[in-house]
Amino acid sequence: MNEYKLMISNFLDESSPATLFELTPFHINKELQNIGYAHHRMLFFRDSSDVSQEVRDILLYQVVNENFEQKRKDSYEAHMNEEYGTKQSIYEEYLSQTMA
């Protein structure tokens, strides 16, 4: 099972549109890096209460990696091949688990 440290670590004041979203996998592998994991791209946006696409991608990877090996492969291949429709449909299938 993959484990992640997850927290919002910075205080957001009126002048800050975003802050770092602390999503730190305990084991960073090449696939995580390929789908966008980089500490500086893990963002939480104050005005929309949304997260960056990279955070969504990492959360999706985590959910499907832990539970659905074939879906993890499908999601990874869709990302690497820039098949955003395929990746979006997988994301929507697991939305409740990635953003709970």
Secondary structure, DSSP 8 states (H G I E B T S, - for coil): ---EEEEE-S---TT-SEEEEEEEESS--HHHHHTT--GGG-EEETTTTEE-HHHHHHHHHHHHHHH-HHHHHHHHHHHHTT-HHHHHHHHHHTHHHH--
